[in-house]
């Protein structure tokens, strides 16, 4: 088993005792991303759609640093403080992903780090030749 730490300055630095992602053979486990601007490490302003887009951009940066892209994501977990925002997640997700879409879970939670409304993590399987 080959285990590699994935890190990129194009996504927020880890704010705890974790890595942005871990690659084991051809599988990449992407840690949860919240709506932090990687340049300032501050939560992006605006409504929930701005937060959702920032989270997808952060996940995309980590996926690319690992040698993949959103087409390689096989499982996406979405954590929302308000499940009423789920239709907005669906709408914006369609801008970032194409069919076949990854498996997905959406979970309502009481709170998220730094008071954000959304967090997402993912599992990615790299195609032959990319690991």
C-alpha positions as CSV (number, residue, x, y, z in Angstrom):
1,X,0.0,0.0,0.0
2,X,1.4,3.4,-1.0
3,X,0.0,6.3,1.0
4,X,0.7,9.9,-0.2
5,X,-0.3,13.2,1.4
6,X,-1.9,15.6,-1.0
7,X,-1.6,19.3,-0.4
8,X,-2.1,22.4,-2.6
9,X,-2.0,26.2,-1.8
10,X,-5.0,26.5,-4.2
11,X,-7.2,25.2,-1.4
12,X,-7.4,26.3,2.3
13,X,-4.7,25.0,4.6
14,X,-5.9,22.4,7.0
15,X,-7.3,24.1,10.1
16,X,-6.8,21.1,12.4
17,X,-5.0,17.8,12.6
18,X,-5.7,16.5,9.1
19,X,-4.5,16.6,5.6
20,X,-6.3,18.1,2.6
21,X,-6.3,14.6,1.1
22,X,-4.7,11.2,1.3
23,X,-4.0,9.1,-1.7
24,X,-3.8,5.3,-1.2
25,X,-2.9,3.5,-4.4
26,X,-5.4,4.9,-6.9
27,X,-8.0,6.1,-4.3
28,X,-8.0,9.6,-3.0
29,X,-9.8,10.6,0.2
30,X,-10.6,14.3,0.2
31,X,-11.1,16.0,3.5
32,X,-14.1,18.1,4.2
33,X,-13.9,21.6,2.6
34,X,-15.8,24.6,3.8
35,X,-16.2,28.0,2.2
36,X,-12.8,29.4,3.0
37,X,-10.9,31.5,0.6
38,X,-7.5,29.9,0.3
39,X,-5.7,33.2,-0.1
40,X,-7.2,34.8,3.1
41,X,-8.4,31.8,5.1
42,X,-11.6,33.7,5.7
43,X,-15.1,32.5,5.0
44,X,-16.4,33.9,1.8
45,X,-19.2,36.4,2.1
46,X,-22.6,36.3,0.4
47,X,-25.5,33.8,0.3
48,X,-25.3,30.0,0.5
49,X,-24.7,29.8,-3.3
50,X,-21.4,31.7,-2.9
51,X,-20.4,29.2,-0.1
52,X,-21.4,26.2,-2.2
53,X,-19.4,27.4,-5.2
54,X,-16.3,28.1,-3.0
55,X,-16.6,24.6,-1.5
56,X,-16.7,23.0,-5.0
57,X,-13.7,25.2,-6.1
58,X,-11.7,24.1,-3.0
59,X,-12.5,20.4,-3.6
60,X,-11.6,20.8,-7.3
61,X,-8.2,22.3,-6.4
62,X,-7.5,19.3,-4.1
63,X,-8.7,16.8,-6.7
64,X,-6.4,18.3,-9.3
65,X,-3.5,18.3,-7.0
66,X,-4.0,14.6,-6.6
67,X,-4.0,14.1,-10.3
68,X,-7.7,13.8,-10.9
69,X,-10.8,15.9,-11.5
70,X,-14.5,15.8,-10.7
71,X,-15.1,13.1,-13.3
72,X,-13.1,10.8,-11.0
73,X,-15.1,11.4,-7.8
74,X,-17.2,8.4,-6.9
75,X,-18.7,9.5,-3.6
76,X,-19.6,13.0,-2.4
77,X,-20.9,13.8,1.1
78,X,-22.7,17.1,1.6
79,X,-23.3,18.5,5.1
80,X,-25.8,21.3,5.4
81,X,-27.0,23.3,8.4
82,X,-30.3,23.9,6.5
83,X,-31.5,21.1,4.3
84,X,-33.8,23.6,2.6
85,X,-30.6,24.6,0.7
86,X,-30.4,21.2,-0.9
87,X,-32.0,22.3,-4.2
88,X,-29.3,25.0,-4.5
89,X,-26.6,22.3,-4.0
90,X,-28.2,20.3,-6.8
91,X,-28.4,23.3,-9.1
92,X,-24.8,24.3,-8.6
93,X,-23.5,20.7,-8.6
94,X,-24.8,20.4,-12.1
95,X,-22.4,23.2,-13.1
96,X,-19.4,21.2,-11.8
97,X,-20.3,17.6,-12.5
98,X,-21.5,15.7,-15.6
99,X,-23.3,12.4,-15.8
100,X,-22.7,9.8,-14.5
101,X,-22.9,11.7,-11.2
102,X,-21.1,10.3,-8.1
103,X,-22.9,8.5,-5.3
104,X,-23.9,11.1,-2.8
105,X,-25.2,11.7,0.7
106,X,-26.7,14.9,2.1
107,X,-26.9,15.2,5.8
108,X,-28.5,17.9,7.9
109,X,-26.2,19.0,10.8
110,X,-26.6,21.4,13.7
111,X,-23.4,23.4,13.0
112,X,-20.3,23.4,10.9
113,X,-16.8,24.9,11.5
114,X,-16.5,28.7,11.4
115,X,-20.3,29.0,11.2
116,X,-20.6,28.1,7.5
117,X,-23.7,26.6,6.0
118,X,-22.1,23.8,3.9
119,X,-19.2,21.3,4.0
120,X,-18.3,18.6,1.6
121,X,-15.9,15.7,1.4
122,X,-15.3,13.2,-1.3
123,X,-13.7,9.9,-2.4
124,X,-12.0,9.9,-5.8
125,X,-10.7,6.9,-7.8
126,X,-8.0,7.8,-10.3
127,X,-8.1,6.4,-13.8
128,X,-5.3,4.1,-15.1
129,X,-2.1,6.0,-15.8
130,X,-2.9,8.8,-13.2
131,X,-1.4,7.1,-10.2
